[in-house]
Amino acid sequence: MDQKEIIEGLKPICLCKGIKKKVFLKHIAAGIQTLAGLRKATGAGSGSCGGKRCTPRILDLLKEAEEKEHHAPPPHHHHK
């Protein structure tokens, strides 16, 4: 993990609860691919703004993760 990734991971997504981007990325990597699932896992969206600020950010993270998945090269299979 390079410095840029570390700094990115420290960006707060949910300001009310102080939940950082890396927390969401960890849950997305673990297979939680929905807004409701991420909110439940992290507690985001339950702060004083009711998710008005973090919802678009969470949706962006999900979209980024989905795009990365679709653009990932297929695994190499070695035939003997």
C-alpha positions as CSV (number, residue, x, y, z in Angstrom):
1,M,0.0,0.0,0.0
2,D,1.5,3.3,-1.0
3,Q,1.3,6.7,0.7
4,K,-1.5,7.9,-1.5
5,E,-3.7,4.9,-0.7
6,I,-3.0,5.4,3.1
7,I,-4.0,9.1,2.9
8,E,-7.1,8.2,0.8
9,G,-8.1,5.6,3.4
10,L,-8.0,8.2,6.2
11,K,-10.5,10.5,4.5
12,P,-13.7,10.6,6.5
13,I,-16.8,9.4,4.7
14,C,-19.3,9.7,7.5
15,L,-18.5,13.0,9.2
16,C,-21.1,12.6,12.0
17,K,-19.7,9.3,13.1
18,G,-16.1,10.0,12.0
19,I,-15.9,6.8,9.9
20,K,-13.0,6.7,7.5
21,K,-12.9,5.5,4.0
22,K,-10.7,2.5,4.8
23,V,-13.4,1.1,7.0
24,F,-15.9,1.1,4.1
25,L,-13.3,-0.3,1.7
26,K,-12.6,-3.2,4.1
27,H,-16.3,-4.1,4.3
28,I,-16.7,-3.8,0.5
29,A,-13.7,-6.1,0.1
30,A,-15.4,-8.5,2.5
31,G,-18.4,-8.7,0.2
32,I,-20.8,-6.0,1.5
33,Q,-21.9,-4.4,-1.8
34,T,-25.0,-2.4,-0.9
35,L,-25.6,0.9,0.7
36,A,-27.9,-0.7,3.4
37,G,-25.3,-3.3,4.2
38,L,-22.5,-0.8,4.6
39,R,-24.6,1.5,6.7
40,K,-25.5,-1.5,9.0
41,A,-21.9,-2.7,9.2
42,T,-20.4,0.7,9.9
43,G,-23.2,2.7,11.6
44,A,-22.9,5.4,8.8
45,G,-26.1,7.3,8.1
46,S,-27.3,7.1,11.7
47,G,-25.7,10.4,12.8
48,S,-27.2,13.8,13.1
49,C,-27.5,14.5,9.4
50,G,-29.3,11.2,8.7
51,G,-26.9,10.1,6.0
52,K,-27.4,13.2,3.8
53,R,-23.6,13.8,3.6
54,C,-22.2,10.3,3.5
55,T,-24.8,8.5,1.3
56,P,-23.4,10.0,-2.0
57,R,-19.9,9.2,-0.8
58,I,-20.8,5.6,0.0
59,L,-22.5,5.2,-3.4
60,D,-19.4,6.5,-5.1
61,L,-17.2,3.9,-3.2
62,L,-19.5,1.1,-4.3
63,K,-19.4,2.4,-7.9
64,E,-15.6,2.6,-7.8
65,A,-15.4,-1.0,-6.3
66,E,-17.7,-2.3,-9.0
67,E,-15.8,-0.6,-11.8
68,K,-12.5,-2.0,-10.5
69,E,-14.0,-5.5,-10.4
70,H,-15.2,-5.3,-14.0
71,H,-11.9,-4.0,-15.3
72,A,-9.7,-6.5,-13.4
73,P,-7.8,-8.8,-15.8
74,P,-9.0,-12.4,-15.7
75,P,-6.9,-14.7,-13.6
76,H,-4.3,-16.6,-15.5
77,H,-4.7,-20.3,-15.9
78,H,-1.7,-22.4,-16.6
79,H,-2.3,-25.5,-18.5
80,K,0.2,-28.3,-18.3
